[in-house]
Amino acid sequence: MIQLHDARVVFGPGTPDEKVALDGLNLCLGEGSFTVVVGANGAGKSTLLNVFAGSIVPLGGRLLIDGTDVTSWPVHRRAAMVSRVFQDPMLGTAPSLTVEQNLALADMRGKTRTLSMALDRRRRHRFAEQLAAFGLGLESRMTALAGTLSGGQRQVLALIMATLNAPRLLLLDEHTAALDPRTAALVMDATRRVVGAQRLTTLMITHNMQHAVDYGDRLLMMDAGRIKLDVAGDEKAELGVPEIVQRFGMASDHVLLQTVV
Amino acid sequence: MEFFSVYFNLIPVTLVQGLAYAFVATGIMIPFRLINLPDLSSEGTFPLGGCLVATLIAAGLHPVLATLLAACCGFAAGAGTALIHLKFKVHSLLAGILTVTMLWSLNLRIMGKPNSALFGLPNVFDWLHPAIAGSLLLQCLFFLVLHILLIGLLWWGLQTHAGLALRGVGANSQLAPSLGINAVRYTVFGFGMANAITAFAGALIAQSQGYADVSMGLGLLVNGLASAIIGEAITGRRHLLAQLCAPVVGAVAYYQLGSVALSLGLAPSDLKFATGLFVLMTIGWPVLTGKRPGAALNA
């Protein structure tokens, strides 16, 4: 269980540009839940995700993961429990390292990195099996540099890296936004499979209303650093794109554009 | 034909010189290529190694111990540069300049004078075997064995979990923390290690030439950079081993090129300008020919 209490984030406090990004936000994510977050630009979605990841430390409030207070833990320490897939496919992998080296790096998340060989036959075999499950042929490109993969392949690799040793919380930061619709569908399919198989507690930000409808068991809509609406279960399941746009008053051009796609 | 005789007579000396300065090129390559952060500290950590070893040996310390201690101090100075960069958010180049500037005073304090002679004092070469001092071939062998050991150690280390994490920090500094890698710790260690190698080189070269001088690091960075670039052009950098061998191969080639230039009548004082021009040309070539710079790096 992930509990965020009274998180407050202010950018540029005391300056004319002061902006409240999170306004005393409370959020509790149940074990194995898949929460989708939507909201206009500047609503605080990314800030919320960064607070979970540790790259932004809130001014006030506490973050508990399974009862452990991790509020002041730096990103690298928190990574033992929290993993993340970035929006930019360039960010989620190390381009000048091979696919198998990327996986070996991710495989040690939360473990002590020793002076034993990072890659051996057993580990390579295990990685190949894990890659094969996604049907992208990545298992035959284990020694290729990650930078030579296509955007979609890199994003799937980033997803596999993030879920290699079941994190307590998986953060997906608009991780299909930079991809074409067909590749985005492929990555979302991989996402559904890996989250379902491991029953991962997941928080996904998206601008794609169709994805918000199709995925997850809970939908949050943010506005001005607060959660404006929170629907789960059957109520969420019955929602369609028009209802979201209508009920949540999100008729911004950006959302409409995304809906058309 | 005079050129050939002059050049051929210089080969043994320049070969030893190239192999000795190759450690500096390795120490420059590590931050530049593996951690992906340029570091200038070597201009200060190289004389630091030389000045320390001269002072310690003159004070009666065993030369091997003095050399190792010099390397340790190089580590501390390099780690300092990384910490200035990471903690105070100073650009790594400026952090290096700060370290070099401060080390200048420190080096003078250590020796108490701008230079000091080591003639007649014990050194690692005599300790290993008295014949080394008089034989360029044995000196070549000595440096070559050290390079093989160092490259082997780096090659092994960089394939371990910890070594891969170091390369991960260099390959994608934003991703590394989210994979649980303490980027600060690895960068500090990498800079420290690189400058330990550079200070080690300073200590060895001071002992081999028989004196240490506070200004013995002047222009070293560009020499080392040129060596690393030449080396990479020869060995490539697709494989880790090639990347690790590049500075050594490059330094040997660089000092031979320098020797050719001198044999052709170039004044020794013009060599730094020629080297700078060469580095500039290699960096500028892709821009001038319209190819994207650093394309190989991003591949």
Interface residues (C-beta under 8 A of the other chain):
Chain A: A53 P74 V75 H76 R77 A79 A80 S83 R84 F86 L91 G92 T93 A94 P95 S96 L97 Q101 A104 L105 A106 M108 R109 G110 K111 R113 T114 L115 S116 M117 A118 L119 L145 G147 T148 M161
Chain B: G157 Q159 T160 H161 A162 G163 L164 A165 R167 G168 G170 A171 N172 Q174 L175 A176 P177 S178 L179 G180 I181 N182 A183 L297 N298 A299
